[in-house]
């Protein structure tokens, strides 16, 4: 019995090495991936450096129905955790008139059972799960997506 277990362990340890030997060391000729370029899967790439985030407070049109609006200003360093949400300093209903920011949508005050709340629903509290800040970078891949004719272009 001990001999069988030892043999089984030796085979299990040899299998990954045998599989690794079959993995090509570099990408096939002519193969490129938009995200990695000609770098083989086993290689390490260096991501492009990000520049300054868009910070012009200009509302951009949405690309499709129900798209969450993008964030037209910097948010790096914003504290958003279970104790505090920096976004609500300006976007909360009671503060948006003073700040001039777009108030949080009414949909953010509805819980998962459809009940209207007097505070932001916990399912909509972490803003950057849906809303993203913009970076002035070129797309990695081509895209021919076109929004629908019914897509609202200026709704909050």
Helices and strands as residue ranges (DSSP letters): H 2-22, E 80-81, E 84-85, H 88-91, H 93-99, G 106-109, G 122-124, G 127-129
